Amino acid sequence: MNAPRPSDDDFMDDDRDLRDLYDKLPRNEPGPGLDARIRSRAHAAAQADQRARAARRRLHPAWAIAATVVLASGLLLLTDLSQQAEPPAVDAELAQPPQLDGLAPAAPPELPPELQAQQRRAAPARPAPQPFSPPADLQFAPQARAPAANRQPPAETSPPPPAATAPAAAPPADPVPQAGSARRAQVESERKLGRADAPHGVATTAEQQIERVRAMLKAGRRDEAAQALDALRRAWPDYRVPADLRHLLPDPARSP
């Protein structure tokens, strides 16, 4: 069996004594003020470095834009100079002005004096200018301006005999009966055409129209039924409306 170990209290007391001795010994370490100065300088250096980096970052885009502008302007200037230095070639024939001497008509040759004399003899003589004579109305103008007392009244001329009168025309016929008969014939023809051309679903007889009116009354459409009955009376004025539908007519038309 192992012997029991002694307690650690004795060793711990010795350690405390050694620690106390070490604390009392002089130290060669720097003081806290030096540490504070070192920290402040390091912080200032870090701040300066950050500012320099920010300035560099700002300058880089500006320098890039300036370089781009300079490069573009240089290229444009070079292209303009090259175009001015090399003008387009012009054909020598086109550069010379056209010579119009050969295109001008040649002057006619002069005739000999003998032929000129013959032409003058053969030319017709110009008529001599005649003296100007005023027209007749202007010649008698002084007489017209004479006073009225010296004038003589013109002789009275007898009117010409009347021409033979034509035979009296027949009196025109009375147009009123003819217009009335023509109007009635036109109305009858339109009514017949309207009945013949009526589309599918539209009543072509008075009885069918009456059935439609009654169907509208059963459906509760009184106004439409009255309008349909009025249209029936206009289309067939001689038709007698049944007694059960006369209440739809206006008061003057209800009498049988």
TAGI-V701588 format. One record per backbone hydrogen bond with DSSP energy under -0.5 kcal/mol. NH is the residue of the N-H (numbers start at 1). CO is the residue of the C=O. Records with the same first field share a line. If there is no record, write none. Layout:
NH = CO ; CO
This chain:
10 = 7
12 = 8
13 = 9
14 = 10
15 = 11
16 = 12
17 = 13
18 = 14
19 = 15
20 = 16
21 = 17
22 = 18
23 = 19
24 = 20
25 = 21 ; 22
35 = 31
36 = 32
37 = 33
38 = 34
39 = 35
40 = 36
41 = 37
42 = 38
43 = 39
44 = 40
45 = 41
46 = 42
47 = 43
48 = 44
49 = 45
50 = 46
51 = 47
52 = 48
53 = 49
54 = 50
55 = 51
56 = 52
57 = 53
58 = 54
59 = 55
60 = 56
61 = 57
62 = 58
63 = 59
64 = 60
65 = 61
66 = 62
67 = 63
68 = 64
69 = 65
70 = 66
71 = 67
72 = 68
73 = 69
74 = 70
75 = 71
76 = 72
77 = 73
78 = 74
79 = 75
80 = 76
81 = 77
82 = 78
83 = 79
84 = 80
85 = 81
86 = 82
87 = 85
95 = 91
96 = 92
100 = 98
104 = 100
116 = 112
117 = 113
118 = 114
119 = 115
120 = 116
121 = 117
122 = 118
123 = 119
139 = 135
140 = 136
141 = 138
144 = 140
145 = 141
146 = 143
150 = 147
151 = 148
178 = 174
179 = 175
180 = 176
181 = 177
182 = 178
183 = 179
184 = 180
185 = 181
186 = 182
187 = 183
188 = 184
189 = 185
190 = 186
191 = 187
192 = 188
193 = 189
194 = 190
195 = 191
196 = 192
197 = 193
198 = 195
202 = 199
209 = 205
210 = 206
211 = 207
212 = 208
213 = 209
214 = 210
215 = 211
216 = 212
217 = 213
218 = 214
219 = 215
220 = 217
221 = 216
222 = 220
225 = 221
226 = 222
227 = 223
228 = 224
229 = 225
230 = 226
231 = 227
232 = 228
233 = 229
234 = 230
235 = 231
236 = 232
239 = 236
241 = 239
245 = 242
246 = 243
248 = 245
249 = 246
253 = 250
254 = 250 ; 251
